[in-house]
Amino acid sequence: MILSLMKSLIGWVKSKTNSKTQLNISIKPEPSVTVDSSEIIARFLTSSSHVAKSKGRIKYASYLPAPDGETSVYRVSGISNHEIDDIGDKYVREPRIKNGGKCTIHGWSEVEAIVILNTKIIIEPKTIPHARHANLKNWLDTRIERIKQATDIANKATYHNRV
């Protein structure tokens, strides 16, 4: 339905402009309801201690779950680094600042979903606050086990500077 509305809108805009006007509109589909094992999963790094920038190495602490038992991530397959950076600004940094906190994004890590799934962690799509948002759930019980899971993910993750 949304796609047909977008096509109608593009048709209307074209009818209101001359033939020399160029439209630069791209329609990117939202991720599916299920996470494919080949998808790229990004974690925004909000602490400088979560990355060794000089080595480009992600530290395990960046993936450890919050007190609610979940780790917030984004499904970024098919979008540009600029779009990923924008998501971080609008849906991670800005809400924290609005709530009176401080937040600096030091880049993000990316890893294939299969790496996460191999640790027995579930990637649950959670389209709030953004259609590409998801949570990592089903962490093991003990802190030592969770550190092992997070380390396995971090060791395969790649670091990306902000654009």
LUMKEDO-407936 format. One line per 8 residues: number of its first residue (from 1); their letters; for each residue x negated, y negated, z of N, C-alpha, C. Coordinates in nm, 2 decimals. Each point is the difference from the previous one (the first is absolute). Layout:
BEGIN
NUM> a> X Y Z X Y Z X Y Z  ...
This chain:
BEGIN
1> milslmks> -0.08 0.12 0.00 0.08 -0.12 0.00 -0.09 -0.13 0.00  -0.10 0.00 0.09 -0.08 -0.11 0.00 -0.08 -0.02 -0.13  -0.04 0.11 -0.06 -0.07 -0.01 -0.12 0.09 -0.06 -0.11  0.12 0.04 -0.01 0.09 -0.05 -0.10 0.03 -0.15 0.02  0.01 -0.04 0.13 0.02 -0.15 0.03 -0.13 -0.08 -0.04  -0.12 0.06 0.02 -0.12 -0.07 -0.04 0.00 -0.01 -0.15  0.03 0.10 -0.07 0.00 0.00 -0.15 0.11 -0.11 -0.05  0.11 0.00 0.07 0.10 -0.10 -0.04 -0.05 -0.14 0.02
9> ligwvksk> -0.07 -0.02 0.12 -0.06 -0.13 0.03 -0.10 -0.04 -0.10  -0.09 0.09 -0.04 -0.10 -0.03 -0.10 0.06 -0.03 -0.13  0.11 0.07 -0.04 0.07 -0.03 -0.13 0.06 -0.14 0.01  0.06 -0.04 0.11 0.06 -0.13 0.02 -0.11 -0.11 -0.01  -0.12 0.02 0.07 -0.10 -0.10 -0.01 -0.06 -0.01 -0.14  -0.01 0.11 -0.07 -0.05 -0.01 -0.14 0.10 -0.07 -0.09  0.13 0.01 0.03 0.10 -0.07 -0.09 0.00 -0.15 0.03  -0.05 -0.04 0.11 -0.01 -0.14 0.04 -0.13 -0.07 -0.04
17> tnsktqln> -0.10 0.08 -0.05 -0.13 -0.06 -0.03 -0.02 0.02 -0.15  -0.10 -0.08 -0.05 -0.03 0.01 -0.14 -0.09 0.12 -0.03  -0.01 0.04 -0.12 -0.08 0.12 -0.04 -0.14 -0.01 0.04  -0.06 -0.12 0.02 -0.14 -0.01 0.03 -0.03 0.02 0.15  0.11 0.00 0.08 -0.02 0.02 0.15 -0.04 0.14 0.03  -0.10 0.02 0.07 -0.04 0.13 0.04 0.04 0.03 0.15  0.06 0.11 0.02 0.04 0.04 0.13 -0.10 0.10 0.06  -0.05 -0.02 0.11 -0.09 0.09 0.07 0.07 0.06 0.12
25> isikpeps> 0.09 0.10 -0.03 0.07 0.06 0.11 -0.03 0.15 0.00  -0.04 0.05 0.11 -0.02 0.15 0.01 0.10 0.05 0.11  0.05 0.12 -0.03 0.09 0.06 0.09 -0.07 0.13 0.05  -0.03 -0.01 0.13 -0.07 0.12 0.06 0.10 0.07 0.08  0.01 0.13 -0.02 0.09 0.08 0.08 -0.05 0.01 0.14  0.10 0.01 0.09 -0.03 0.03 0.14 -0.04 0.14 0.02  -0.08 0.04 0.10 -0.04 0.14 0.02 0.12 0.09 0.02  -0.02 0.12 -0.03 0.11 0.10 0.02 0.03 0.02 0.14
33> vtvdssei> 0.10 0.08 0.03 0.04 0.02 0.14 -0.10 0.10 0.07  -0.06 0.09 -0.08 -0.10 0.09 0.05 -0.14 -0.05 -0.04  -0.10 0.03 0.08 -0.14 -0.04 -0.03 -0.07 0.11 -0.07  -0.05 -0.03 -0.12 -0.08 0.09 -0.08 -0.14 0.02 0.06  -0.05 0.11 -0.01 -0.14 0.03 0.06 -0.11 -0.08 -0.07  0.03 -0.05 -0.12 -0.10 -0.08 -0.07 0.01 -0.15 0.02  0.10 -0.04 0.07 0.02 -0.14 0.02 -0.12 -0.06 0.08  -0.02 -0.13 -0.02 -0.10 -0.07 0.08 0.07 -0.07 0.12
41> iarfltss> -0.06 0.02 0.11 0.06 -0.05 0.13 -0.10 -0.11 0.05  0.05 -0.12 0.03 -0.09 -0.10 0.05 0.03 -0.03 0.15  -0.10 -0.04 0.07 0.01 -0.04 0.14 -0.07 -0.13 0.01  0.08 -0.11 0.04 -0.06 -0.13 0.02 -0.08 0.00 0.13  -0.12 -0.06 -0.01 -0.10 0.00 0.11 0.01 -0.14 0.07  0.06 0.01 0.11 0.02 -0.13 0.08 -0.10 -0.02 0.11  -0.09 0.08 0.01 -0.11 -0.01 0.10 -0.13 0.02 -0.07  -0.10 -0.09 0.02 -0.13 0.01 -0.06 -0.07 0.13 0.05
49> shvakskg> 0.04 0.05 0.11 -0.06 0.12 0.05 0.05 0.13 -0.07  0.09 -0.02 -0.09 0.06 0.12 -0.08 -0.08 0.03 -0.13  -0.10 -0.08 -0.03 -0.08 0.02 -0.12 -0.14 -0.04 0.03  -0.10 0.07 -0.06 -0.14 -0.04 0.00 -0.02 -0.05 -0.14  0.03 -0.14 -0.02 -0.01 -0.06 -0.13 -0.13 0.02 -0.07  -0.11 -0.01 0.07 -0.13 0.01 -0.07 -0.01 0.14 -0.07  0.06 0.10 0.06 -0.01 0.14 -0.05 0.12 0.04 -0.08  0.11 -0.09 0.01 0.12 0.04 -0.07 0.07 0.12 0.06
57> rikyasyl> -0.02 0.02 0.13 0.05 0.12 0.07 0.12 -0.03 0.09  0.11 0.07 -0.02 0.12 -0.02 0.09 -0.03 0.08 0.13  0.04 -0.06 0.11 -0.01 0.07 0.13 0.13 0.07 0.03  -0.01 0.11 0.07 0.12 0.08 0.04 0.10 -0.08 0.07  -0.04 -0.10 0.09 0.09 -0.07 0.08 0.11 -0.07 -0.08  -0.03 -0.03 -0.13 0.09 -0.08 -0.08 0.13 0.09 -0.03  -0.02 0.13 0.01 0.12 0.09 -0.03 0.07 0.05 0.12  -0.06 -0.02 0.12 0.07 0.05 0.12 0.14 -0.05 0.01
65> papdgets> 0.09 0.08 0.05 0.14 -0.05 0.02 0.02 -0.11 0.11  0.10 -0.08 -0.02 0.03 -0.10 0.10 0.07 0.07 0.11  0.03 -0.07 0.11 0.07 0.06 0.12 0.13 0.07 -0.04  0.06 -0.04 -0.11 0.13 0.07 -0.04 -0.03 0.13 -0.07  -0.13 0.04 -0.02 -0.03 0.12 -0.06 -0.01 0.00 -0.15  0.00 -0.12 -0.06 0.00 -0.02 -0.15 -0.11 -0.09 -0.04  -0.04 0.02 -0.13 -0.10 -0.09 -0.06 0.07 -0.06 -0.13  0.00 -0.13 -0.01 0.06 -0.07 -0.11 -0.09 0.00 -0.12
73> vyrvsgis> 0.05 0.04 -0.11 -0.07 0.00 -0.13 0.08 -0.04 -0.11  -0.06 -0.02 -0.12 0.08 -0.04 -0.12 -0.04 0.09 -0.12  0.10 0.03 -0.08 -0.02 0.08 -0.12 -0.03 -0.09 -0.11  -0.13 0.00 -0.05 -0.05 -0.10 -0.10 -0.03 0.05 -0.14  0.04 0.12 -0.03 -0.03 0.05 -0.13 0.07 -0.09 -0.10  -0.07 -0.03 -0.11 0.06 -0.08 -0.11 0.01 -0.15 0.02  -0.05 -0.05 0.10 0.00 -0.15 0.02 -0.15 -0.05 0.01  -0.02 -0.13 -0.03 -0.13 -0.06 -0.01 -0.05 -0.03 0.14
81> nheiddig> -0.13 -0.03 0.01 -0.06 -0.04 0.13 0.06 -0.13 0.05  0.04 -0.09 -0.10 0.06 -0.13 0.04 0.14 0.03 0.06  0.07 0.09 -0.05 0.13 0.04 0.05 -0.01 0.06 0.14  -0.10 0.09 0.02 -0.03 0.06 0.13 -0.03 -0.11 0.10  -0.09 -0.09 -0.04 -0.04 -0.11 0.09 0.12 -0.09 0.04  0.09 -0.02 -0.10 0.13 -0.08 0.03 0.08 0.07 0.10  0.02 0.14 -0.01 0.08 0.07 0.09 -0.06 -0.01 0.14  -0.13 0.01 0.01 -0.07 -0.02 0.13 0.03 -0.14 0.07
89> dkyvrepr> -0.01 -0.10 -0.09 0.03 -0.13 0.05 0.14 -0.02 0.05  0.10 0.04 -0.08 0.14 -0.02 0.02 0.06 0.09 0.11  -0.05 0.12 0.00 0.07 0.10 0.09 -0.08 0.05 0.11  -0.13 -0.04 0.01 -0.08 0.04 0.12 -0.04 -0.13 0.07  -0.08 -0.09 -0.07 -0.05 -0.11 0.07 0.10 -0.10 0.04  0.09 -0.05 -0.09 0.10 -0.10 0.03 0.09 0.03 0.11  0.06 0.12 0.01 0.09 0.04 0.11 -0.07 -0.01 0.13  -0.13 0.04 0.01 -0.07 0.00 0.13 -0.02 -0.15 0.04
97> iknggkct> -0.03 -0.08 -0.09 -0.03 -0.14 0.03 0.14 -0.07 0.04  0.10 0.03 -0.07 0.14 -0.05 0.04 0.04 0.04 0.14  -0.05 0.12 0.04 0.03 0.04 0.14 -0.10 -0.05 0.10  -0.07 -0.10 -0.03 -0.09 -0.06 0.09 -0.14 0.06 0.01  -0.03 0.10 -0.08 -0.12 0.07 0.01 -0.11 -0.05 -0.10  -0.11 0.06 0.00 -0.10 -0.03 -0.09 -0.02 0.12 -0.09  -0.03 -0.02 -0.13 -0.03 0.11 -0.09 -0.09 -0.04 -0.11  -0.10 0.07 -0.02 -0.09 -0.01 -0.11 0.00 0.13 -0.07
105> ihgwseve> 0.01 0.00 -0.13 -0.01 0.13 -0.08 -0.14 0.00 -0.05  -0.07 0.10 0.03 -0.14 0.02 -0.04 -0.02 0.09 -0.12  0.11 0.02 -0.07 0.00 0.09 -0.12 0.10 0.11 0.03  -0.02 0.11 -0.08 0.09 0.11 0.02 -0.08 0.13 -0.04  0.04 0.11 0.05 -0.05 0.13 -0.04 0.10 0.07 -0.09  -0.05 0.08 -0.09 0.08 0.08 -0.08 -0.04 0.15 0.00  0.10 0.08 0.00 -0.03 0.15 0.00 0.12 0.07 -0.07  -0.03 0.11 -0.06 0.10 0.08 -0.07 0.09 0.06 0.11
113> aivilntk> 0.13 0.01 -0.03 0.09 0.05 0.09 -0.03 0.15 0.04  -0.06 0.07 -0.09 -0.04 0.14 0.03 -0.09 0.01 0.12  -0.09 -0.10 0.01 -0.10 0.00 0.11 0.08 -0.01 0.13  0.10 -0.08 0.01 0.08 -0.02 0.12 0.08 0.13 0.03  0.07 0.05 -0.11 0.08 0.11 0.01 -0.08 0.13 0.05  -0.12 0.01 -0.04 -0.09 0.11 0.04 -0.03 0.00 0.15  0.02 -0.11 0.07 -0.02 -0.01 0.14 0.13 0.04 0.08  0.10 0.04 -0.07 0.13 0.03 0.05 0.09 -0.12 0.05
121> iiiepkti> -0.05 -0.12 -0.04 0.07 -0.12 0.03 0.11 -0.02 -0.12  0.11 -0.05 0.04 0.11 -0.03 -0.09 0.00 -0.14 -0.04  0.02 -0.03 -0.13 0.01 -0.13 -0.05 0.15 -0.03 -0.03  0.06 -0.08 0.09 0.14 -0.02 -0.01 0.03 -0.14 -0.06  0.06 0.00 -0.12 0.04 -0.13 -0.06 0.09 -0.08 0.10  -0.03 -0.12 0.02 0.08 -0.09 0.09 0.01 -0.13 -0.07  0.10 -0.02 -0.07 0.01 -0.12 -0.09 0.01 -0.13 0.06  0.00 -0.01 0.13 0.00 -0.12 0.08 -0.14 -0.02 0.06
129> pharhanl> -0.07 -0.10 -0.02 0.04 -0.13 -0.05 -0.01 -0.02 -0.16  -0.05 0.11 -0.06 -0.03 -0.01 -0.15 0.03 0.13 -0.06  0.04 0.00 -0.13 0.03 0.13 -0.07 -0.11 0.10 0.00  -0.13 -0.05 0.01 -0.11 0.08 -0.01 -0.06 0.05 0.14  0.07 -0.04 0.10 -0.04 0.03 0.14 0.03 0.14 0.03  -0.09 0.06 0.08 0.02 0.14 0.06 -0.07 0.00 0.13  0.03 0.11 0.08 -0.06 0.02 0.13 -0.07 0.14 -0.01  -0.11 0.01 0.07 -0.07 0.13 0.02 0.06 0.05 0.13
137> knwldtri> 0.05 0.12 0.00 0.06 0.06 0.12 -0.04 0.14 0.02  0.03 0.06 0.11 -0.03 0.14 0.03 -0.14 0.02 0.04  -0.06 -0.10 0.07 -0.13 0.01 0.05 -0.01 0.11 0.10  -0.11 0.07 0.01 -0.02 0.10 0.10 0.01 -0.05 0.14  0.01 0.08 0.10 0.03 -0.04 0.14 -0.12 -0.07 0.07  -0.12 0.05 0.00 -0.10 -0.06 0.08 -0.08 -0.11 -0.07  -0.06 -0.09 0.07 -0.08 -0.10 -0.06 -0.11 0.05 -0.08  -0.07 0.10 0.05 -0.11 0.06 -0.08 0.05 0.06 -0.13
145> erikqatd> 0.12 0.06 -0.01 0.05 0.05 -0.12 0.04 -0.11 -0.10  0.06 -0.11 0.06 0.03 -0.11 -0.09 -0.12 -0.07 -0.05  -0.11 -0.01 0.08 -0.12 -0.06 -0.05 -0.06 0.09 -0.12  0.01 0.13 0.02 -0.04 0.09 -0.11 0.08 -0.03 -0.13  0.13 -0.01 0.02 0.08 -0.02 -0.12 -0.03 -0.14 -0.07  -0.01 -0.10 0.09 -0.04 -0.13 -0.05 -0.13 -0.01 -0.07  -0.10 0.08 0.06 -0.13 0.00 -0.06 0.00 0.07 -0.13  0.07 0.11 -0.02 0.01 0.07 -0.12 0.06 -0.09 -0.11
153> iankatyh> 0.09 -0.09 0.03 0.06 -0.09 -0.09 -0.10 -0.11 -0.03  -0.06 -0.06 0.10 -0.09 -0.12 -0.02 -0.12 0.04 -0.08  -0.05 0.12 0.02 -0.12 0.05 -0.08 0.02 0.00 -0.15  0.13 0.02 -0.04 0.03 0.01 -0.14 0.05 -0.14 -0.06  0.03 -0.09 0.09 0.05 -0.13 -0.04 -0.10 -0.09 -0.06  0.04 -0.09 -0.09 -0.09 -0.10 -0.06 0.05 -0.14 0.05  -0.10 -0.08 0.02 0.02 -0.14 0.04 0.02 -0.10 -0.11  0.10 -0.09 0.01 0.02 -0.10 -0.10 0.01 -0.14 0.07
161> nrv> -0.09 -0.09 -0.05 0.00 -0.14 0.05 0.13 -0.07 -0.05  0.04 -0.10 0.07 0.11 -0.08 -0.04 -0.04 -0.07 -0.13  0.10 -0.02 -0.08 -0.02 -0.07 -0.13 0.00 -0.15 0.01
